[in-house]
């Protein structure tokens, strides 16, 4: 075996060779998840939870390029503006700009569906996020296949994501958080591909040097070779810029994933025998990674405000004209200065948000899903549409699949152990999603925050479970009895997760069911 082949095997490890079956399986799992997400997508045919903000703001972006205020005569009218909207009358805005505290990307996703289908159809309010939810199942299946080197585990990840209640509910609701999750996952997937492509280049360059008779004392082996432009890092930068352009919480994904990709480069240089691997990564990889990821994400983020820049009526758009610049700030264009001031006001709003809410929750409880958010509830009596018993309930509860989330809670300890003591890079990759999407919320425990924010890191919740399943299945060269037991345990878990998902299905999609059946699904008082 040549040195190039030896290094390639060392750096890239085992990769599944059943490419056709891997893609076909991932597409089938995504299609299954898509059917669940698009089934009766227009129901309920009224605005659900925070759709009252983002669905209407998406339409305003299409009409004005910025978020406009609701007409004063409709703001406090009877019927309310939501009822007017749901009746098929979307012309509820004036031209005065509204102060909104989230960037526009997620609302443009919603607006795309409204434009394609027609805003009078409730399906249009949720079409954009349903597409992202379906695509994310495909992406996670392929990412897990690459991460674990197994088509079976990749398909397991896609299937478990399809069977998660939080992911399903957000895929069927016109909110922003599915966009946060999708673009964060997109950045992660791109960096996984970059890891493999850059290691392939490193193996080829170092292996070629050794195959040609070069030694480890050569100048190239002091810090290692340059690995090129990393085009997949640019893809990650754009995706993470769109994530930040949906909600600022995407900044944490950018920071954590940026560090992760440099750590991967350090490990690769060390694995091939580079003497000063740490210094080589800091000199040849880290600056380029920072420039690519931070610079690309920043440029993408500013570009997401194109509608606000292109119009003159957006909130705070003309601030700079009444606040002349001085000193070096004179070289900054007025629209950009206005945007900076706008962001300062958004920041003040976010850090000061502490209005009590019935469904607010502490991040300590999120992994256990002990206080899920109710998106919709409607009681009815016998004779009302769909109700054939004395009392009925119709609910949409943003509840993660307990089998998946509770297992992932146990998996966190295993992941930390194997990453810290066994140096398993896969465990570190899975933990990165928790560090970026979960840990930052512990800094804001005094704020009004909700469990539904945790959908942003649900792909890594699933990957944590799949990591455990990889240990359950065992190595390919394990004794046959061990393999059979592992396969049986894997199948039992997947079947149980799907069965629990099916059990909660009615309160995920707002079906009318007897109130007793609804009560049977409220396992804890905190779920009510």
C-alpha positions as CSV (number, residue, x, y, z in Angstrom):
1,X,0.0,0.0,0.0
2,X,1.3,3.4,-0.9
3,X,1.8,6.1,1.7
4,X,-1.0,8.1,0.0
5,X,-3.4,5.2,0.4
6,X,-2.3,4.6,3.9
7,X,-2.8,8.2,4.9
8,X,-6.1,8.4,3.1
9,X,-7.4,5.4,5.1
10,X,-6.1,6.9,8.3
11,X,-7.6,10.3,7.7
12,X,-10.9,9.3,6.2
13,X,-11.6,6.0,7.8
14,X,-14.3,3.7,6.6
15,X,-16.8,5.2,4.1
16,X,-19.9,3.3,3.0
17,X,-19.6,2.2,-0.7
18,X,-23.3,1.7,-1.3
19,X,-23.8,5.2,-2.7
20,X,-26.9,4.4,-4.8
21,X,-28.7,2.7,-1.9
22,X,-27.6,5.5,0.5
23,X,-29.1,8.2,-1.7
24,X,-32.3,6.2,-2.5
25,X,-32.8,5.4,1.1
26,X,-32.3,9.0,2.2
27,X,-34.7,10.2,-0.5
28,X,-37.4,7.7,0.6
29,X,-37.1,8.7,4.3
30,X,-37.3,12.3,3.3
31,X,-40.4,11.6,1.1
32,X,-42.0,9.8,4.1
33,X,-41.3,12.8,6.3
34,X,-42.5,15.2,3.6
35,X,-45.8,13.4,3.3
36,X,-46.3,13.8,7.1
37,X,-45.4,17.5,6.9
38,X,-47.6,18.4,3.9
39,X,-50.6,16.4,4.9
40,X,-53.5,18.9,5.4
41,X,-50.9,21.6,5.8
42,X,-53.5,24.3,5.6
43,X,-55.2,23.1,8.8
44,X,-56.0,24.8,11.1
45,X,-57.1,27.5,8.7
46,X,-56.4,30.3,11.2
47,X,-53.1,31.8,12.4
48,X,-51.4,29.6,15.0
49,X,-49.3,31.0,17.9
50,X,-46.7,33.4,16.6
51,X,-47.8,33.1,13.0
52,X,-49.8,36.2,13.9
53,X,-46.5,38.1,13.5
54,X,-44.4,36.3,11.0
55,X,-47.0,35.2,8.4
56,X,-48.2,38.7,8.2
57,X,-44.7,40.2,8.2
58,X,-43.7,37.9,5.3
59,X,-46.6,39.2,3.2
60,X,-45.6,42.8,4.1
61,X,-42.1,42.1,2.9
62,X,-43.5,41.1,-0.5
63,X,-45.7,44.2,-0.7
64,X,-43.4,46.8,0.7
65,X,-39.9,45.4,1.1
66,X,-40.1,46.0,4.9
67,X,-42.5,45.1,7.7
68,X,-45.3,47.6,7.9
69,X,-47.7,48.3,10.8
70,X,-51.3,47.0,10.8
71,X,-53.8,49.7,9.9
72,X,-54.9,51.5,13.1
73,X,-58.6,50.9,12.4
74,X,-57.9,47.1,12.4
75,X,-55.5,46.9,15.3
76,X,-58.2,47.0,18.0
77,X,-61.2,46.2,15.8
78,X,-63.8,43.4,16.2
79,X,-63.4,41.0,14.5
80,X,-59.6,41.2,15.2
81,X,-57.0,41.5,12.5
82,X,-56.2,37.8,12.7
83,X,-59.8,36.9,11.9
84,X,-59.8,39.4,9.0
85,X,-56.6,37.9,7.7
86,X,-57.8,34.3,8.0
87,X,-61.0,35.2,6.1
88,X,-58.9,35.9,3.0
89,X,-58.3,39.7,3.4
90,X,-54.6,40.2,3.6
91,X,-54.7,44.0,2.9
92,X,-54.4,44.9,6.6
93,X,-51.3,47.1,6.4
94,X,-50.7,50.8,6.1
95,X,-47.3,52.2,4.9
96,X,-45.9,53.1,8.3
97,X,-43.0,50.8,9.2
98,X,-43.1,48.5,12.2
99,X,-40.2,48.0,14.7
100,X,-39.4,44.3,14.4
101,X,-36.7,42.5,16.3
102,X,-35.7,39.6,14.1
103,X,-33.9,39.8,10.7
104,X,-35.8,39.1,7.6
105,X,-34.6,35.7,6.2
106,X,-37.2,33.5,8.0
107,X,-40.0,35.8,7.0
108,X,-38.8,35.7,3.3
109,X,-39.0,31.9,3.6
110,X,-42.7,32.3,4.6
111,X,-43.2,34.9,2.0
112,X,-42.0,32.6,-0.8
113,X,-44.9,30.2,0.0
114,X,-47.4,33.0,0.1
115,X,-46.2,34.2,-3.3
116,X,-46.3,30.7,-4.9
117,X,-49.7,29.5,-3.6
118,X,-51.5,32.8,-2.8
119,X,-51.8,34.3,0.6
120,X,-55.5,33.6,0.9
121,X,-54.7,29.8,1.2
122,X,-53.5,28.9,4.7
123,X,-51.2,26.3,3.2
124,X,-49.1,29.2,1.8
125,X,-48.3,30.4,5.3
126,X,-46.5,27.1,6.0
127,X,-45.3,26.0,2.7
128,X,-41.8,27.5,2.9
129,X,-41.0,26.0,6.3
130,X,-42.5,22.6,5.3
131,X,-40.1,22.5,2.4
132,X,-37.1,23.3,4.7
133,X,-38.3,20.7,7.2
134,X,-38.5,18.0,4.5
135,X,-35.1,18.9,3.1
136,X,-33.5,18.8,6.5
137,X,-34.5,15.2,6.9
138,X,-32.6,14.3,3.7
139,X,-29.7,16.4,4.8
140,X,-29.4,14.8,8.2
141,X,-29.7,11.3,6.8
142,X,-26.8,12.0,4.4
143,X,-24.7,13.9,7.1
144,X,-25.2,11.0,9.6
145,X,-24.2,8.5,6.9
146,X,-21.0,10.5,6.3
147,X,-20.4,11.0,10.1
148,X,-20.8,7.4,11.1
149,X,-19.7,5.7,7.9
150,X,-23.0,3.7,7.8
151,X,-26.0,3.8,5.5
152,X,-28.1,2.1,8.2
153,X,-27.2,4.8,10.8
154,X,-27.7,7.5,8.3
155,X,-31.2,6.3,7.5
156,X,-31.9,5.9,11.2
157,X,-31.1,9.6,11.7
158,X,-33.4,10.7,8.9
159,X,-36.2,8.5,10.2
160,X,-35.9,9.7,13.8
161,X,-35.9,13.3,12.7
162,X,-39.0,12.6,10.6
163,X,-40.6,11.1,13.7
164,X,-39.8,13.9,16.1
165,X,-42.8,15.9,17.2
166,X,-41.0,19.3,17.6
167,X,-39.6,19.0,14.1
168,X,-43.0,18.1,12.7
169,X,-44.9,20.9,14.5
170,X,-42.3,23.5,13.4
171,X,-42.3,22.1,9.8
172,X,-46.1,22.7,9.8
173,X,-46.2,26.2,11.4
174,X,-45.2,29.6,9.9
175,X,-42.5,30.5,12.5
176,X,-38.8,31.4,12.2
177,X,-37.2,28.6,14.1
178,X,-37.3,26.0,11.4
179,X,-35.2,28.3,9.2
180,X,-32.7,28.7,12.1
181,X,-32.4,24.9,12.3
182,X,-32.2,24.4,8.6
183,X,-29.4,26.9,7.9
184,X,-27.5,25.8,11.0
185,X,-27.7,22.2,9.8
186,X,-26.7,23.4,6.3
187,X,-23.5,24.9,7.7
188,X,-22.7,21.8,9.6
189,X,-23.2,19.5,6.6
190,X,-21.0,21.8,4.4
191,X,-18.2,21.6,7.0
192,X,-18.5,17.8,7.2
193,X,-17.9,17.7,3.4
194,X,-15.1,20.2,3.8
195,X,-13.5,18.0,6.4
196,X,-13.4,15.1,4.1
197,X,-12.2,17.0,1.0
198,X,-9.5,18.8,2.9
199,X,-8.2,15.6,4.4
200,X,-8.2,14.0,0.9
201,X,-6.0,16.9,-0.3
202,X,-3.7,16.5,2.8
203,X,-3.4,12.8,2.2
204,X,-2.5,13.3,-1.4
205,X,0.1,16.0,-0.8
206,X,1.8,14.5,2.1
207,X,1.5,10.9,0.7
208,X,2.9,12.1,-2.6
209,X,5.8,13.6,-0.8
210,X,6.5,10.4,1.1
211,X,6.0,8.2,-1.9
212,X,8.5,10.2,-3.8
213,X,11.1,9.4,-1.1
214,X,10.7,12.5,1.0
215,X,11.1,12.3,4.7
216,X,9.4,13.7,7.8
217,X,12.2,16.2,8.3
218,X,11.5,18.0,5.0
219,X,10.4,21.6,5.2
220,X,6.9,20.8,4.0
221,X,6.5,18.5,7.0
222,X,7.3,21.2,9.5
223,X,3.9,22.9,9.3
224,X,2.2,20.9,6.6
225,X,1.0,22.0,3.1
226,X,-1.6,24.6,2.2
227,X,-4.9,22.9,1.6
228,X,-6.5,25.2,-0.9
229,X,-9.5,27.5,-0.9
230,X,-11.9,25.3,1.0
231,X,-15.0,26.0,-1.3
232,X,-17.3,24.1,1.1
233,X,-16.4,26.6,3.8
234,X,-17.9,29.3,1.6
235,X,-21.1,27.3,1.4
236,X,-21.1,27.0,5.2
237,X,-20.5,30.7,5.5
238,X,-23.5,31.5,3.3
239,X,-25.7,29.1,5.2
240,X,-24.7,30.4,8.6
241,X,-25.1,33.9,7.4
242,X,-28.7,33.0,6.5
243,X,-29.1,31.4,9.9
244,X,-28.0,34.6,11.6
245,X,-30.2,36.5,9.2
246,X,-33.2,34.6,10.6
247,X,-32.4,35.0,14.3
248,X,-29.2,36.3,16.0
249,X,-28.9,33.0,17.9
250,X,-27.2,31.8,14.7
251,X,-24.1,33.7,15.8
252,X,-23.4,30.9,18.3
253,X,-23.4,28.3,15.5
254,X,-21.0,30.4,13.5
255,X,-18.6,30.7,16.4
256,X,-18.7,27.0,17.5
257,X,-18.6,25.5,14.0
258,X,-15.7,27.9,13.1
259,X,-13.6,26.6,16.0
260,X,-14.6,23.0,15.2
261,X,-13.4,23.1,11.6
262,X,-10.0,24.5,12.8
263,X,-9.7,21.7,15.4
264,X,-10.4,19.2,12.7
265,X,-7.5,20.7,10.6
266,X,-5.2,20.4,13.6
267,X,-6.1,16.8,14.1
268,X,-5.5,16.0,10.4
269,X,-2.1,17.6,10.4
270,X,-1.1,15.8,13.6
271,X,-2.4,12.5,12.1
272,X,-0.1,12.7,9.1
273,X,3.0,13.4,11.1
274,X,3.4,17.2,10.7
275,X,5.8,18.2,13.4
276,X,4.4,21.6,14.3
277,X,0.8,20.6,13.6
278,X,-0.7,23.1,16.1
279,X,1.3,26.0,14.7
280,X,0.7,24.9,11.1
281,X,-3.1,24.9,11.6
282,X,-3.0,28.3,13.3
283,X,-0.9,29.8,10.5
284,X,-2.3,28.1,7.4
285,X,-5.9,27.1,8.4
286,X,-7.3,29.3,11.1
287,X,-6.8,32.7,9.3
288,X,-8.4,31.4,6.2
289,X,-11.3,29.8,8.1
290,X,-11.9,33.1,10.0
291,X,-11.9,35.1,6.8
292,X,-14.1,32.7,4.9
293,X,-16.6,31.9,7.6
294,X,-16.9,35.2,9.4
295,X,-16.4,37.4,6.3
296,X,-18.7,35.3,4.2
297,X,-21.4,35.1,6.9
298,X,-21.2,38.8,7.5
299,X,-21.5,39.7,3.8
300,X,-24.5,37.3,3.5
301,X,-26.1,38.7,6.6
302,X,-25.9,42.3,5.3
303,X,-27.3,41.1,2.0
304,X,-30.3,39.7,3.7
305,X,-31.4,43.3,4.5
306,X,-31.6,44.0,0.7
307,X,-35.3,44.8,0.9
308,X,-34.8,47.3,3.7
309,X,-31.9,48.9,1.8
310,X,-33.9,49.1,-1.4
311,X,-36.8,51.0,0.1
312,X,-37.0,54.3,1.9
313,X,-39.8,53.4,4.3
314,X,-38.3,50.7,6.5
315,X,-38.1,51.3,10.2
316,X,-35.2,53.6,11.1
317,X,-34.2,53.7,7.4
318,X,-33.8,57.5,7.5
319,X,-32.1,57.7,10.9
320,X,-28.7,58.7,9.6
321,X,-30.2,61.7,7.7
322,X,-31.2,63.3,11.0
323,X,-28.1,62.2,12.9
324,X,-25.1,63.5,10.9
325,X,-21.9,61.5,11.2
326,X,-18.7,62.9,12.7
327,X,-15.1,61.8,12.5
328,X,-14.3,58.5,10.8
329,X,-18.0,57.6,10.7
330,X,-18.4,60.0,7.8
331,X,-16.9,57.3,5.5
332,X,-19.7,54.9,6.4
333,X,-22.7,55.1,4.1
334,X,-25.9,56.6,5.7
335,X,-28.0,53.5,5.1
336,X,-25.4,51.3,6.9
337,X,-25.2,53.7,9.8
338,X,-29.0,53.6,10.1
339,X,-28.9,49.8,10.1
340,X,-26.3,49.8,12.9
341,X,-28.4,52.0,15.0
342,X,-31.4,49.7,14.3
343,X,-29.4,46.8,15.5
344,X,-28.5,48.5,18.7
345,X,-32.2,49.0,19.5
346,X,-32.9,45.4,18.6
347,X,-30.2,44.3,21.1
348,X,-31.7,46.4,23.9
349,X,-35.1,44.8,23.3
350,X,-33.8,41.3,23.3
351,X,-31.7,41.6,26.5
352,X,-34.5,43.3,28.3
353,X,-37.3,40.9,27.4
354,X,-38.7,39.6,30.6
355,X,-42.5,39.7,30.2
356,X,-43.9,36.6,32.0
357,X,-45.7,34.1,29.8
358,X,-47.8,31.0,30.6
359,X,-45.5,28.7,28.6
360,X,-42.1,30.1,29.3
361,X,-39.6,27.6,30.5
362,X,-36.1,27.3,31.9
363,X,-33.4,25.7,29.6
364,X,-32.6,23.2,32.3
365,X,-36.0,21.6,31.4
366,X,-35.6,21.6,27.6
367,X,-34.0,18.2,27.1
368,X,-36.7,16.5,29.2
369,X,-39.4,18.5,27.3
370,X,-41.1,19.1,30.7
371,X,-42.8,22.3,29.6
372,X,-43.7,22.1,25.9
373,X,-45.3,25.1,24.2
374,X,-49.0,24.9,23.2
375,X,-49.3,26.4,19.8
376,X,-53.1,25.9,19.5
377,X,-56.0,24.6,21.5
378,X,-59.7,24.6,20.8
379,X,-62.4,22.8,22.8
380,X,-65.6,21.7,21.3
381,X,-68.8,19.9,22.2
382,X,-70.9,17.2,20.6
383,X,-72.4,18.4,17.4
384,X,-69.5,20.7,16.5
385,X,-67.5,19.8,13.4
386,X,-65.7,16.5,14.0
387,X,-66.9,16.0,17.5
388,X,-69.1,12.9,18.1
389,X,-68.8,12.7,21.9
390,X,-69.7,15.0,24.8
391,X,-66.4,17.0,24.8
392,X,-63.6,17.2,22.2
393,X,-60.2,18.8,22.0
394,X,-58.2,20.1,19.1
395,X,-54.5,20.9,20.0
396,X,-51.1,21.5,18.5
397,X,-48.5,20.9,21.2
398,X,-44.8,21.5,20.4
399,X,-43.6,18.4,22.1
400,X,-40.5,16.6,21.2
401,X,-40.8,12.8,20.9
402,X,-40.1,11.7,24.5
403,X,-38.3,8.5,23.4
404,X,-35.9,10.5,21.3
405,X,-35.3,13.4,23.7
406,X,-35.1,11.4,26.9
407,X,-32.6,9.0,25.3
408,X,-30.6,11.9,24.0
409,X,-30.4,13.3,27.5
410,X,-28.7,10.0,28.6
411,X,-26.5,10.1,25.5
412,X,-25.0,13.5,26.5
413,X,-22.9,11.9,29.2
414,X,-21.7,9.2,26.8
415,X,-20.8,11.8,24.2
416,X,-18.8,13.9,26.7
417,X,-16.9,10.8,28.0
418,X,-16.0,9.5,24.5
419,X,-15.0,12.9,23.2
420,X,-12.9,13.7,26.3
421,X,-11.3,10.4,26.9
422,X,-11.5,8.4,23.7
423,X,-11.0,11.4,21.5
424,X,-13.8,10.4,19.2
425,X,-14.2,13.3,16.8
426,X,-17.8,12.2,16.0
427,X,-18.8,12.7,19.6
428,X,-17.3,16.2,19.4
429,X,-19.2,17.0,16.2
430,X,-22.5,16.0,17.8
431,X,-21.7,18.0,20.9
432,X,-21.0,21.1,18.8
433,X,-24.7,21.4,18.0
434,X,-25.6,21.4,21.7
435,X,-22.8,23.9,22.6
436,X,-24.0,26.2,19.8
437,X,-27.8,25.7,20.0
438,X,-28.4,24.9,23.7
439,X,-25.7,26.1,26.1
440,X,-26.0,29.9,25.2
441,X,-29.6,30.0,26.5
442,X,-28.3,29.4,30.1
443,X,-26.9,32.9,30.0
444,X,-30.4,34.3,29.5
445,X,-32.4,32.4,32.2
446,X,-33.9,35.7,33.4
447,X,-35.4,36.3,30.0
448,X,-38.8,35.1,28.8
449,X,-37.7,32.0,26.8
450,X,-39.5,28.9,25.6
451,X,-38.9,25.2,25.0
452,X,-39.7,25.6,21.3
453,X,-36.4,27.4,20.8
454,X,-34.8,23.9,21.2
455,X,-35.9,22.9,17.7
456,X,-32.8,24.8,16.5
457,X,-30.6,21.9,17.8
458,X,-33.0,19.0,17.2
459,X,-30.7,17.5,14.5
460,X,-28.0,17.0,17.1
461,X,-30.5,15.6,19.5
462,X,-31.1,12.9,16.9
463,X,-27.4,12.5,16.2
464,X,-26.8,11.9,19.9
465,X,-29.3,9.1,19.8
466,X,-27.8,7.7,16.6
467,X,-24.4,7.8,18.3
468,X,-25.8,5.5,21.0
469,X,-27.3,3.3,18.4
470,X,-23.9,3.0,16.7
471,X,-22.5,1.6,20.0
472,X,-25.5,-0.7,20.3
473,X,-25.0,-2.1,16.8
474,X,-21.4,-2.7,17.5
475,X,-18.4,-3.2,15.2
476,X,-18.9,-5.0,11.8
477,X,-16.4,-7.6,12.9
478,X,-18.2,-8.3,16.2
479,X,-19.3,-11.9,16.9
480,X,-22.5,-12.9,15.2
481,X,-24.5,-13.2,18.4
482,X,-23.4,-9.7,19.4
483,X,-24.5,-8.4,16.0
484,X,-27.9,-10.1,16.3
485,X,-28.5,-8.6,19.7
486,X,-27.4,-5.2,18.6
487,X,-29.6,-5.3,15.5
488,X,-32.6,-6.4,17.7
489,X,-32.0,-3.5,20.1
490,X,-31.7,-1.0,17.3
491,X,-34.9,-2.2,15.6
492,X,-36.8,-2.2,18.9
493,X,-35.8,1.4,19.6
494,X,-36.7,2.7,16.2
495,X,-40.1,0.9,16.3
496,X,-40.8,2.3,19.8
497,X,-39.9,5.9,18.7
498,X,-42.2,5.6,15.7
499,X,-45.0,4.1,17.8
500,X,-44.8,7.0,20.3
501,X,-44.8,9.5,17.5
502,X,-47.9,7.9,16.1
503,X,-49.5,8.0,19.5
504,X,-48.9,11.8,19.8
505,X,-49.8,12.5,16.2
506,X,-53.3,13.9,16.9
507,X,-51.9,16.6,19.1
508,X,-49.1,17.4,16.7
509,X,-51.4,18.2,13.8
510,X,-54.6,19.6,15.4
511,X,-57.0,16.6,14.9
512,X,-60.3,16.8,16.7
513,X,-60.3,14.0,19.3
514,X,-62.3,13.2,22.4
515,X,-61.2,15.2,25.4
516,X,-60.4,11.9,27.2
517,X,-58.0,11.0,24.4
518,X,-56.3,14.3,24.7
519,X,-56.0,13.9,28.5
520,X,-54.5,10.5,28.0
521,X,-51.7,12.2,26.1
522,X,-51.0,14.8,28.8
523,X,-48.5,12.6,30.7
524,X,-47.6,15.4,33.1
525,X,-49.4,18.3,34.5
526,X,-46.7,20.6,33.1
527,X,-47.8,19.6,29.6
528,X,-51.2,21.1,30.0
